[in-house]
Amino acid sequence: MILINILLVLLIFLIISDLYIKNSPKSKLVLIPINYKIKKKDGLNELIIDLKITNKSKTKETMISNINFELDFFKSKANEYCQNVNYQEEVYIYDKNKEKNLNNYWPTTIIKSKSDLFVRIIYRFNNNNFRKKLKYLWLKVFWENYGHFGISKKKDCLLINLDSQKQKSKEVFEIPINNKYNAFAIKTDLLGCFDDPVKTVIEYSKGIVEKNDILTIGESPLAIMQNRYISPQNLEYSIFSKALCYFFHPTSSLATACGMQILINSIGVTRITFALIVGFLFKLVGIKGMFYRLTGSESSLIDDISGTVIPYDKSIVMGPLNADLFCKEVSKYLNIDVAVVDVNDLGDVKVLASSNKTVKKILKRTLKSNPAGNADEKTPIVLIREKK
């Protein structure tokens, strides 16, 4: 009886904690990338980046008290950083269709509930060999949110591919798998949140796919294109995330407070605690993996910092959204089966979504060798093709 009362008190405490975490005041401003373009103007290379800041709150207005933009430069080869790139920055905001040049000073700006603020950043580069030296830019946005929750400092990072408008030569690597199937790994540029997932995969695959191929893409590259990554600085981790992360192996993405907080924000403390207790009891009788079954795909798809390629190695990458819809749209255009997969070098293969469920068994067998790789291969798209 005493044990039941203790468990009941614990359950009530956890539910109250979940309600507090879910309903505690917080900023609901979200920075959304729109597009970018590169052009020549007055002999200078000009990069124009358009962003949108949305207030998802239904009732509360929030202020942006300050915002700063910072560029990191790195070359395409081995992502080496380079210095001494001279440029000028101009920032504009569009509020009620009115353009305003901020002249290097961000005025405290109110965004009303369910409203948007459009921001345009223009960079003008003085270097004549600017395009020869650089392929990627890493835009860092440091901004302060101010409102009923207090003040919140955020950091968002966006990849700019300066070669995105160029015609790309396609690279494909043939990888023998077994006596029946080959894999064809398609090399891509670094992918980012400005890349439309469906259009990007179709563009890289056109002219390469053949009838009866199975196209696969890793869950992390798809999530990155969906802007499903977050800087740890943006997380308000709690005492629960600090405590619960101790129950996981040090190499797990849930073994840090920030990684655990991502899962708490998704499914709550109550479900995680329940899954840990049940998982421990099942381990006592030799059954492993029950925690991940009870917490769903969210728990296994979180990649903590260092878990993916540069420059996303300083961000936490979450699982992709609407993976089934993505598969159906790409499959409809290319007229082949498509799947989103999570594969590692230990031979574990998870098929998260597919346009045709019958391919699951084939992929489980053929992807064990992980032909896409887990390092810096930049081959997130893999075709599985039966030998003729």
CORZI-V18645 format. One record per helix or strand of 2 or more residues. SS is the DSSP state (alpha for helix, beta for strand). FROM is the first residue (numbers start at 0). LEN is the number of residues. If there is no record, write none. Layout:
BEGIN
SS	FROM	LEN
SS	FROM	LEN
END
This chain:
BEGIN
alpha	1	22
beta	28	13
beta	43	12
beta	61	13
alpha	76	3
beta	86	9
beta	97	4
beta	108	3
beta	115	10
alpha	129	4
beta	135	12
beta	149	12
beta	171	5
beta	180	6
alpha	196	9
beta	213	5
alpha	218	7
beta	228	3
alpha	231	3
alpha	238	9
alpha	256	11
alpha	268	16
alpha	289	6
alpha	296	4
alpha	311	3
beta	314	3
alpha	322	12
beta	336	7
beta	348	6
alpha	356	10
beta	380	6
END
